[in-house]
Structures are given as C-alpha cells and as structure tokens.
Amino acid sequence: SSVPLLPKHICDTVLMDFDALKEVQSGLGTAAVIVMDKYTDPIKAIGRLSYFYKHESCGQCTPCREGTTWLFNMMKRMEAGRTEKARNQYARPNHASD
C-alpha cells in the first residue's frame, strides 16, 4: 500500500523483486502484494488504506500524526469529487491509465 500501482500487463511480465519493480517505477515495499480487479476503484481503495494508517498511527511523530490525517481527508475529498484537477495528478499513480 506504500508503492505506485501497476496494471496487469506489467504484473504479467515483471519479476517481483526490488530491482525489477524499481525499473517499472514501483517497488516492493514490505513485500506484501494487494491484488485488485478492474472493478476496484483505486481512489476508494487508497482511501480505505489511508483510514487504516490514520487509525493505527501512534501519533508520536509529526509525519504520521499529521500526514495520515491529511492523506485520509484528501482521499475522502477525491472520492466525493471535490478536488482540483491539478491536485489529482499527484495522487494518481503513474500507471493508473494503462
């Protein structure tokens, strides 16, 4: 949940290791893989993940305490369609349109 999304056509051929995923502008993160079908709304999925991180953050460091709440609120605005187009380009993964 901490690396850019990859479309199926890249996942079909890429080796799931750190170097190969770096070459396709993604990464392995904690080595967990989340698989979503084409009917999954990535904005809603990232919103749900951001809620989990916001809820589970201990709140001791500023990036987590402030950042997880900021991310969750941003994803809720995106889900409701209340964002500017310029902001959306930073929240959507590079490969989302593939």
Secondary structure, DSSP 8 states (H G I E B T S, - for coil): --S----HHHHTTS-SSHHHHHHTT---TTS------TTS-HHHHHHHHHHHHHHH----SHHHHHHHHHHHHHHHHHHTT-S-HHHHHHHS-TTTT-
